[in-house]
Amino acid sequence: MKKLFLLAIAVICFTVTSSAQDIKLGFKGGVNFATLNGDDVSDDLDGRTGYHIGAVVQLSIAETFAIQPELLYSAQGADDFDIDYLNLPILAKLKFAKVFSVEAGPQLGFLVNEGDGVEDIESFDLSGAVGAGVEFGPFFGQLRYNFGFTDVADEAEAKNSAFQVSVGYYIF
């Protein structure tokens, strides 16, 4: 029994060590071109140029497929309607030609800051995300569009949307 237990621990350690080669951890940042869309949004509402910054994990399932969760601080909303979120996108990533990828998946957003004069903002935002990226060694770049599924306020039909341009670096 003791030998079987030690063998199981050895197999688990070997599996964890060998699969760790398929994990990349990095950081990214970039610019957001954000706005609000919906029936209750004025046509003359200007977008907000903001930023995002955070951490990225790429879990390779196969040579051409990975799951990429991220944790990002993101400045969104619109001009004079600043809303900042802690976003958790969980993306399926299809890789091809060794440097290119496309990605899509849900994004969970948690309100961390609403600007002055902004009231009654929902504390949770659900969005979808689609994008493309390139990787050159430890460096990467991404273009992404996030589109809201839920309204940002209880009393208005207005959803977040943001076009993001990112650069990043995998530390391992």
Buried (B, 14 or more C-beta within 10 A) or exposed (E): EEEEEEEEEEEEEEEEEEEEEEEBEBEBBBBBBBBBBBEEBEEEBEBBEBBBBBBBBBBBEEEEEBBBBBEBBBBBBBEEBBBBBBBBBEBBBBBEEEEEBBBBBBBBBEBEBBBEEBEEBBEEBBBBBBBBBEBEEEEBBBBBBBBBEEBBBEEBEBBBBBBBBBEBEBEE
